[in-house]
């Protein structure tokens, strides 16, 4: 069994996402989880296995989560948050026009 399959079976990514307080109200939590699994599956089996066996995997995934949530250059930002911010601004502008 590949290491990424073990990670998915143990739901490590999902558990770490649930613990992250800045992400609880984000509607794209499942999408970020899937993006993280894609990133992990693109890593070499040797590197991923080493992180898993040395107990460093959770720290590594937390770093991926943090980078995706707070970086305006992350793939997550461009796929989801940027769009959400633009639509929020449009909705806010439309609400002001109605007043």
Secondary structure, 3 states (H helix, E strand, C coil): CCHHHHHHHHCHHHHHHHHCHHHCCCCCHHHHHHHHHHHHHHCCHHHHHHHHHCCCHHHHHHHHHHHHHHCCCCHHHHHHHHHHHHHHHHHHHHHHHHC
